[in-house]
Amino acid sequence: MARISPSAPHDAVFKQFLTHPETARDFLEIHLPEHLLKLCDLKSLRLESGSFIEENLQARHSDVLWSVQTRYGAGYIYALLEHQSTPDKQMTFRLMRYALAAMQRHLDAGNEELPLVIPILFYHGAVSPYPFSMCWLDAFENPMLAQQLYAQEFLLVDVTVIPDDSILTHRRVALLEFLQKHIRARDLMVFHEHLVSLLLEGYTTGQQLRSAINYLVQAGNSVDQGALIRLLAKKAPQHKGILMTIAEQLRQEGHGRGVLQGRSEGRQEATIRIALAMLNQGMERAQIIQLTGLSEEALDALVLS
């Protein structure tokens, strides 16, 4: 015979009462702090399903979730009622997880802003009064530091606004930041000197370099990616083996990739061939740039190649 959880009778009667609209309305009117009660239009009280709770918490929760419209403009406030018959030191963290799940459900319904979710713990255990703090920040080893972290803006590393000169001083993370800042540039060839400088610093591992070059090839823009890589190999000789291997792979795969990527890359290859022919005929550099649209750096790379 299946064993019945000791909390099952408590949970059942709790849900029987608190899922009743008028009963829930009385409960909220009596127990909500005045400043929160003023926000809620309890006439709009609507019972929500509890199925949004994470599967690994299902066996422990006995929540009731009500939504109410706010008194001021559009939007919803959720009242999350949780029943507990035994004290739990981590209860406030569980309530936060439930609240976040309710917020995610709200977003999944097509809303664009997070709702307020008011967690309320209904306790009737043998230990009285409730022995643990109801501030979830007190569950941290350092509550003051947790409050500073979670009550202000989260840390943001926005490489799009960090000056290049600053990024170049960021040691082992500099290459990653620099590439991801400029990956959408029209032609990464214009940054070859900065890339060489970063490689010469000696902070980049071989595997990181392979990953960075693959990223440059897959996501970056360059008139001739092979030429850029060969230029980096020439000016950063300690990485020449890795770079030239990748450059050779690009050369061998060039035609197949050109077919897959379509006419745009085909036009680039045609432009490069025309520019090389003009160089071989001794045409002025300025005229070649004007006729082909290549940058000076790209033309330099063709000369070096």
C-alpha positions in Angstrom: 0.0 0.0 0.0 1.4 3.4 -1.0 2.5 5.6 1.9 0.8 8.9 2.3 3.1 11.9 2.9 2.7 13.4 6.4 2.1 16.8 4.8 -0.6 15.6 2.4 -3.6 16.3 4.7 -2.3 19.7 5.5 -1.7 20.5 1.8 -5.1 19.3 0.8 -7.0 21.5 3.2 -4.8 24.4 2.5 -5.5 24.1 -1.2 -9.2 23.5 -0.7 -9.6 26.8 1.1 -7.1 29.0 -0.7 -8.2 28.0 -4.2 -11.6 29.4 -3.5 -11.9 33.0 -4.9 -13.7 34.7 -2.0 -11.6 32.9 0.6 -8.4 34.0 -1.2 -9.7 37.5 -1.5 -10.3 37.7 2.3 -6.8 36.2 2.9 -5.1 38.8 0.7 -7.1 41.7 2.1 -6.2 40.7 5.6 -2.5 39.7 5.2 -1.1 41.8 2.4 0.8 44.9 3.5 -1.1 48.1 2.8 1.3 49.4 0.2 1.0 46.1 -1.8 -2.8 45.8 -1.3 -3.2 49.3 -2.8 -1.7 48.0 -6.1 -4.1 45.1 -6.4 -7.6 45.1 -7.9 -8.8 42.0 -6.0 -12.0 42.0 -8.0 -9.9 40.7 -10.9 -8.5 37.8 -8.9 -7.9 34.7 -11.1 -6.6 31.3 -10.1 -3.6 30.2 -12.2 -2.3 26.7 -12.7 0.6 25.5 -10.6 2.1 23.4 -13.5 4.8 26.0 -14.2 6.8 24.8 -11.2 10.1 23.0 -12.1 9.7 19.2 -12.2 12.3 18.6 -9.5 10.3 20.8 -7.1 6.9 19.3 -7.8 7.1 16.7 -5.1 7.7 19.4 -2.4 5.5 22.3 -3.4 1.9 23.0 -2.4 1.6 26.4 -4.0 -1.4 28.3 -5.0 -0.9 31.1 -7.6 -3.4 33.9 -8.1 -3.1 36.8 -10.6 -4.7 40.2 -10.1 -4.7 43.2 -12.4 -3.1 46.3 -11.0 -5.2 49.4 -10.1 -2.9 51.6 -12.1 -2.7 50.8 -15.8 -2.2 47.5 -17.6 -0.3 44.7 -16.0 -0.6 41.8 -13.5 0.6 41.1 -10.0 0.9 37.5 -8.9 0.3 36.3 -5.3 2.2 33.0 -4.7 0.8 31.2 -1.6 3.0 28.4 -0.3 2.0 26.1 2.6 4.5 24.7 5.1 4.0 22.6 8.2 7.7 22.1 9.0 10.4 24.8 9.0 12.8 24.9 6.1 16.0 27.0 6.3 16.1 27.3 2.5 12.4 28.1 2.1 13.0 31.7 0.9 15.2 30.4 -1.9 12.5 27.9 -2.9 10.0 30.8 -3.0 12.4 32.8 -5.2 12.6 29.8 -7.6 8.8 29.6 -7.7 8.5 33.3 -8.3 11.0 33.2 -11.1 9.0 30.3 -12.7 5.8 32.4 -12.5 7.6 35.2 -14.2 8.8 32.9 -17.0 5.3 31.6 -17.4 4.1 35.3 -17.7 6.7 35.9 -20.5 5.9 32.7 -22.2 2.3 33.9 -22.5 3.5 36.8 -24.7 4.0 39.5 -22.2 7.1 41.7 -22.6 7.7 42.9 -19.0 8.3 41.0 -15.8 5.4 41.0 -13.4 5.6 41.5 -9.6 5.3 38.1 -7.9 4.5 38.4 -4.1 5.6 35.2 -2.3 3.6 34.4 0.8 4.4 31.6 3.2 1.5 30.1 5.2 3.1 28.3 8.2 1.5 26.2 11.0 4.4 24.0 12.2 5.0 22.7 15.7 8.0 25.0 16.2 6.7 28.5 17.0 7.4 31.1 16.0 8.8 30.4 12.5 12.6 30.1 13.3 14.1 31.3 10.0 14.5 34.7 8.3 12.0 35.4 5.5 14.5 37.6 3.7 16.0 35.4 1.0 19.2 37.4 1.1 19.8 36.1 4.6 20.3 32.6 3.0 23.6 33.8 1.7 26.9 33.5 3.6 27.3 37.2 3.2 23.9 38.8 3.1 25.2 42.4 2.8 27.3 41.5 -0.2 24.3 39.6 -1.7 22.1 42.7 -1.2 24.7 44.9 -3.0 24.9 42.4 -5.9 21.2 41.7 -6.4 19.7 45.1 -5.6 21.6 47.0 -8.3 22.5 46.7 -12.0 24.2 43.5 -12.9 27.8 43.8 -14.2 28.0 44.5 -18.0 31.1 44.1 -20.2 30.0 46.0 -23.3 33.0 45.6 -25.7 31.3 47.8 -28.3 32.1 50.9 -26.2 35.5 50.0 -24.7 38.2 51.9 -26.6 40.6 49.7 -28.7 43.6 51.0 -26.8 42.1 49.7 -23.5 41.1 46.4 -25.0 44.7 45.9 -26.2 45.9 46.0 -22.5 43.5 43.2 -21.4 46.2 40.5 -21.6 44.7 37.0 -22.2 41.2 38.2 -22.9 42.2 41.0 -25.3 42.1 38.9 -28.5 38.6 37.6 -27.7 37.3 41.1 -26.9 38.9 42.7 -29.9 37.6 40.2 -32.4 34.1 40.2 -31.0 34.0 44.0 -31.0 35.0 44.3 -34.6 33.7 41.0 -36.1 31.0 42.9 -38.1 33.5 45.4 -39.6 33.3 45.8 -43.4 36.8 44.4 -43.8 38.8 42.9 -40.9 42.0 43.5 -42.9 42.0 47.1 -41.6 42.7 45.7 -38.1 45.6 43.5 -39.0 48.2 45.5 -37.1 46.1 45.3 -33.9 45.7 41.6 -34.4 49.4 41.1 -35.0 50.2 43.1 -31.8 47.9 40.9 -29.8 49.5 37.7 -31.2 53.0 39.0 -30.4 52.0 39.5 -26.8 52.2 35.7 -26.4 49.1 35.3 -24.3 47.1 33.2 -26.8 47.3 29.4 -26.7 47.4 27.3 -29.8 43.8 26.1 -29.3 42.6 29.6 -28.6 44.2 30.8 -31.8 42.6 28.1 -33.9 39.2 29.0 -32.3 39.8 32.7 -33.0 40.8 32.2 -36.6 37.9 29.8 -37.2 35.6 32.5 -35.7 37.1 35.1 -38.0 36.6 32.9 -41.0 33.0 31.9 -40.2 31.6 35.2 -38.9 33.9 37.9 -40.1 34.1 40.0 -43.2 37.3 40.1 -45.3 37.9 40.5 -49.0 40.4 37.7 -48.8 40.5 35.8 -45.5 43.4 33.7 -46.7 45.5 36.8 -47.4 44.7 38.2 -43.9 45.8 34.9 -42.2 49.0 34.7 -44.3 49.7 38.3 -43.3 49.3 37.5 -39.6 51.5 34.4 -40.1 54.3 36.6 -41.7 54.2 39.2 -38.9 53.7 36.8 -35.9 56.1 34.0 -36.8 55.6 32.1 -33.5 52.2 31.2 -34.7 53.1 30.7 -38.3 52.6 26.9 -38.3 49.0 27.1 -37.1 48.1 30.1 -39.3 49.6 28.7 -42.5 47.8 25.4 -42.0 44.5 27.2 -41.7 45.4 29.4 -44.7 46.2 26.3 -46.8 42.9 24.7 -45.8 41.1 27.9 -46.9 42.9 27.8 -50.2 42.0 24.2 -50.9 38.4 24.7 -49.9 38.0 28.0 -51.6 36.2 26.9 -54.8 33.7 24.6 -53.0 32.9 27.2 -50.4 32.5 29.8 -53.2 29.9 27.6 -54.8 28.1 27.2 -51.5 28.2 30.9 -50.5 27.0 32.0 -53.9 27.6 35.0 -56.1 28.8 37.4 -53.4 32.0 35.5 -52.7 32.4 34.9 -56.4 32.4 38.6 -57.1 35.0 39.0 -54.3 37.3 36.4 -55.9 36.8 38.1 -59.3 37.7 41.5 -57.8 40.9 40.0 -56.4 41.9 38.5 -59.7 41.3 41.7 -61.5 43.3 43.7 -58.9 46.2 41.2 -59.2 46.2 41.6 -63.0 46.2 45.4 -62.6 49.2 45.2 -60.2 51.1 42.9 -62.6 50.5 45.4 -65.4 52.0 48.2 -63.2 48.8 50.2 -62.8 48.8 52.9 -60.1 47.6 51.8 -56.7 45.1 54.7 -56.4 43.5 53.8 -59.7 43.2 50.1 -58.7 41.5 51.1 -55.4 39.2 53.4 -57.3 38.2 50.8 -59.9 37.9 47.7 -57.6 36.7 49.2 -54.3 39.4 47.4 -52.4 40.9 49.0 -49.3 44.6 50.0 -49.1 45.1 47.3 -46.5 43.5 44.6 -48.7 45.7 45.7 -51.6 48.8 45.5 -49.3 47.8 41.9 -48.4 47.6 41.0 -52.1 51.1 42.5 -52.7 52.5 40.5 -49.7 50.9 37.3 -50.9 
